[in-house]
């Protein structure tokens, strides 16, 4: 079966699951936003008792922040509601809640879906990934910067701060007028909301609650994005050999999570299905996986096995797999 026929086959199978359901969408908004706000208020009230109670409450609150981001993510794909205007409205609101400007993230993420696994089109909406040859061709300084970037302490420790407080507060040079205005409006909205909360609750109390929630949810978000494309035998090809179906089915992992984590992360672990069709709402991903046999013929990554991805640093084009820096050192010694 050629690529075009295969892609048509996938589209036919997935088509029934691309329909959003207003009742499911409304219920997901309710069972996500309400618990998040309740936990936020409880965390604030608990400050008068013990900060350790506050910190404990911010952990599930961060989980609901991740779930809120998944709703934002679906709205950016225009899959959460049938109405485009409803997707924009809810997307802008959930974007404010998670500190992301709607249009900037929407455009960058669309590029990620269109170029995932394409070695010739890297650099937008993805993790900085070099091939072995590219890494060996770098200067010593550039190698050091790349090694720092791929260090888990930097990626997951400093990453949330950089992404939430710096990267998405500014537009890139190619941004259009709508994207620029939306980013400015998001920043102004955040300044207004944060200013009001700091004035009414106290800036120190606000930071003690919002700070851990934002940081923990940011770490979780980066981890999910990282592990669902950075696994040992993922998919990377040059433009002339790249195809959309292979990139989705082989280059996006099925991240098999415990039930509670699967629910909290909005089924995003069924990432291969999401990349095959971003029009499938998150609440339909599991049904598609169960009902379409071909969707189960993929490699899965478990919670413990996913930790191995922390060792993967550079893509080896010859062996079609990720390798660590030690493997590159061994390769250099043999040259």
SVG drawing of the C-alpha trace seen along z (x, -y; Angstrom):
<svg xmlns="http://www.w3.org/2000/svg" viewBox="-24 -46 64 51">
<polyline fill="none" stroke="black" stroke-width="0.4" points="0.0,0.0 1.5,-3.4 1.7,-6.3 -1.2,-8.2 -3.5,-5.1 -2.3,-4.4 -3.0,-7.9 -6.5,-7.7 -7.0,-4.5 -6.1,-6.1 -8.3,-9.1 -11.3,-6.9 -10.8,-5.0 -10.3,-8.1 -13.0,-10.2 -15.8,-9.1 -13.7,-10.2 -13.0,-13.7 -16.4,-15.0 -16.5,-17.1 -19.3,-16.7 -20.6,-19.9 -21.7,-18.0 -18.3,-16.3 -16.5,-19.6 -18.6,-21.4 -18.2,-18.7 -14.5,-18.6 -14.4,-22.4 -16.3,-21.9 -14.4,-19.0 -11.1,-20.8 -11.6,-24.5 -13.7,-24.2 -11.3,-21.8 -8.4,-24.0 -10.0,-27.1 -11.1,-25.3 -7.6,-23.9 -6.1,-27.3 -8.4,-28.9 -7.7,-26.1 -3.9,-26.5 -4.2,-30.2 -6.3,-29.7 -3.9,-27.0 -1.1,-29.6 -2.4,-30.7 -1.9,-27.1 1.2,-25.7 3.1,-26.3 3.6,-22.5 -0.1,-22.0 -0.1,-24.8 2.7,-23.0 0.9,-19.7 -2.3,-21.3 -0.4,-23.0 0.7,-19.5 -2.9,-18.4 -3.6,-22.0 -0.6,-21.8 -2.1,-18.6 -5.4,-20.4 -3.3,-23.3 -1.9,-20.7 -5.4,-19.4 -6.4,-23.1 -3.5,-23.4 -4.8,-20.3 -8.1,-22.1 -6.2,-25.1 -4.2,-22.8 -7.4,-21.3 -8.9,-24.8 -5.7,-25.7 -6.4,-22.7 -10.1,-23.8 -11.1,-20.4 -12.6,-21.1 -15.8,-22.7 -17.4,-22.7 -17.6,-26.5 -14.3,-28.2 -15.4,-31.2 -16.0,-29.0 -12.5,-27.5 -10.9,-31.0 -12.9,-32.3 -12.1,-29.3 -8.6,-29.1 -7.8,-32.7 -9.2,-32.2 -7.4,-28.9 -4.3,-30.5 -4.4,-33.3 -4.8,-30.7 -1.7,-28.8 0.3,-31.9 0.3,-31.1 -0.8,-33.6 -3.4,-31.8 -2.3,-32.7 1.4,-32.5 1.2,-29.0 -1.4,-27.9 0.8,-28.9 4.0,-27.4 2.3,-24.2 0.8,-23.8 4.3,-24.0 5.3,-21.3 2.6,-19.0 3.5,-19.7 7.2,-19.1 7.6,-16.6 10.4,-14.2 11.6,-16.2 15.3,-16.7 15.2,-19.4 12.6,-21.5 13.6,-21.7 13.6,-24.8 9.9,-25.8 7.8,-24.4 10.2,-21.5 13.1,-20.4 16.6,-21.4 17.8,-18.1 21.1,-17.6 22.3,-14.6 25.7,-13.0 27.3,-14.6 25.9,-18.0 27.1,-17.7 30.6,-16.7 30.8,-19.7 30.1,-22.2 32.7,-24.4 33.6,-23.6 31.4,-26.5 28.4,-25.4 28.8,-21.8 28.9,-23.0 25.7,-25.1 23.9,-22.1 25.0,-19.8 23.7,-22.4 20.4,-22.6 19.9,-18.8 20.9,-18.6 17.7,-17.6 18.4,-20.1 18.4,-22.9 15.6,-21.6 13.2,-20.7 14.6,-22.9 15.1,-26.2 12.9,-25.4 9.5,-26.3 10.9,-29.7 12.2,-30.5 9.2,-29.4 6.5,-30.9 8.2,-34.1 10.4,-34.9 9.8,-33.0 6.0,-33.4 6.1,-37.0 7.6,-38.2 6.8,-37.7 9.1,-36.3 10.1,-38.5 7.8,-36.7 4.7,-37.1 1.7,-38.6 -0.5,-41.4 -3.1,-39.2 -0.5,-37.1 1.4,-40.2 -1.8,-41.9 -2.9,-38.7 0.5,-38.3 0.4,-42.0 -3.2,-41.5 -2.3,-38.3 0.6,-40.0 -1.6,-43.0 -4.3,-40.6 -1.8,-38.7 -0.4,-41.9 -3.9,-43.0 -5.0,-39.7 -1.7,-39.2 -1.7,-42.9 -5.3,-42.5 -4.6,-39.3 -1.4,-40.6 -3.3,-43.8 -6.2,-41.8 -4.3,-38.8 -0.8,-40.1 2.0,-39.6 3.9,-37.2 0.9,-34.9 0.1,-35.0 3.6,-33.9 3.6,-31.1 0.5,-29.6 0.8,-30.5 4.6,-30.0 4.7,-26.3 1.6,-25.6 3.1,-27.3 6.5,-25.8 5.3,-22.2 2.8,-22.3 5.5,-23.8 7.9,-20.9 5.2,-18.4 4.3,-20.0 7.9,-20.0 8.4,-16.4 5.3,-15.3 6.4,-17.1 9.9,-15.8 9.2,-12.1 6.5,-11.8 9.1,-12.5 12.4,-11.8 12.4,-8.0 15.1,-5.7 13.8,-4.5 11.6,-7.4 11.3,-8.8 13.6,-11.3 14.1,-11.6 15.3,-14.2 12.6,-16.1 12.8,-13.8 12.1,-10.7 9.8,-12.1 6.1,-11.3 3.3,-12.4 1.9,-9.0 5.2,-7.5 6.1,-10.6 2.9,-10.3 2.8,-6.6 6.6,-6.0 7.7,-9.4 5.1,-10.0 5.0,-7.6 2.0,-5.9 2.8,-7.0 1.1,-4.4 0.3,-6.2 -1.6,-5.1 -5.3,-5.9 -5.2,-9.0 -2.2,-10.5 -3.8,-9.7 -7.0,-11.5 -5.0,-14.5 -3.0,-14.8 -6.1,-14.7 -5.2,-11.4 -2.2,-13.1 -0.3,-9.9 -2.1,-8.6 0.2,-10.9 0.5,-8.9 -3.2,-9.2 -3.2,-12.9 -0.4,-13.5 -2.2,-11.4 -5.3,-13.6 -5.2,-16.7 -8.9,-17.1 -9.7,-14.3 -10.7,-15.9 -8.7,-14.6 -11.7,-12.8 -12.0,-10.7 -8.4,-9.5 -8.8,-6.5 -11.9,-5.3 -10.0,-5.6 -7.1,-3.5 -9.5,-0.8 -11.7,-0.6 -9.1,-0.8 -6.8,2.2 -4.1,0.4 -3.8,-2.3 -2.6,0.4 0.2,1.6 2.7,-0.9 5.5,-0.8 4.5,-2.0 6.5,-3.8 5.7,-3.2 6.2,-5.6 9.4,-3.9 10.8,-3.1 10.3,-6.7 13.0,-7.7 15.5,-6.2 14.8,-9.1 16.9,-11.3 20.0,-9.6 19.1,-10.4 20.9,-13.4 21.7,-13.1 20.1,-11.4 22.2,-8.8 21.1,-8.9 22.9,-5.7 21.5,-3.5 18.1,-5.3 18.1,-5.8 18.9,-8.3 22.3,-8.0 24.0,-9.6 27.0,-11.8 29.1,-8.8 28.3,-6.9 29.6,-9.9 32.8,-10.0 33.3,-6.3 32.7,-7.0 35.2,-9.8 37.9,-7.6 37.5,-5.1 37.8,-7.7"/>
</svg>
